[in-house]
């Protein structure tokens, strides 16, 4: 049985379950870490099947000003990577794989700030 899904949690998911444009030009891997962005209240609702996640990528070619660099080891990530905030998306809870760890609040703050900046809710 899976433990509680928490905001800032890092999980492996099947890479093919994600949209990470441009999909036709990216390298697929068996699994990819994602970061949970949705709030704990919704994450804990058994009858709510979704979480909101941000995929990570080690590729720098598609990095944008809204991506957040995360050092290896944060949240037990196996390598340094970029949180691709512009690719945030809903994901089924049941498809979350192994739990890696929890990102620190300051990293989550940067991810949230960049996502809100991208969609125009903050300057």
Buried (B, 14 or more C-beta within 10 A) or exposed (E): EEEEBBBBBBBBBEBEBBEBEEEEEBEEEEBBBBBBBBEBEEBEEEEEEBBBBBBBBBEEEBEEEBBBEBEEEBBEBEEEBBBBBBBBBEBEBEBBBEBBBBBEEEBBEBBBBBBBBBEEEEE
